[in-house]
């Protein structure tokens, strides 16, 4: 098994770098400290919270952020050669950015496991994400029921989708 781990949080940096350097993972587990975001921006604002998962969304007017380099599609495609068996995303509201700005990665991925949040930038909750995935020929094959979010307004859920173009 090999893995490319992408995490913007500076708080996770040391742990993920240490994990990737372990001898039995050498050359198979790679880590990039980058943020999923609008690829036309060099940096993405990231709100690194101690009480919940950090995200690109500001929760209050006095909240501070760090500027993290925005992940480019080519960095993933050049660092870890496709095809990809599974992309697992827990990106705290950046689902819309991932689906919209990283289509080349999705096209070469067999499955997508995604935790979704109703407050993503697209504004249409689960239905908008589902419709967009259908447009790029992904089918949701398993899904949790939407749950009311804790600590934020809206819903959250989890689904597994497969890429119908890859014949999996």
Number of C-alpha atoms within 10 A of each C-alpha: 5 12 16 15 16 18 20 27 19 14 13 11 14 9 10 18 16 10 15 19 15 12 9 10 14 12 12 15 19 19 18 18 18 21 25 27 26 19 19 9 11 13 18 21 19 24 21 21 15 8 7 10 12 19 21 22 17 15 13 7 6 7 10 13 17 15 14 21 20 20 25 19 16 12 10 18 15 9 12 16 9 13 14 18 13 17 18 13 16 16 23 18 21 23 24 25 17 19 16 16 18 20 13 13 18 22 19 18 19 20 24 22 18 18 19 24 30 24 21 21 15 15 13 15 18 20 11 15 21 16 14 15 20 15 10 15 16 23 18 16 10 12 14 11 11 15 12 14 13 10 9 12 11 15 17 22 17 18 17 19 22 22 21 15 13 14 7 9
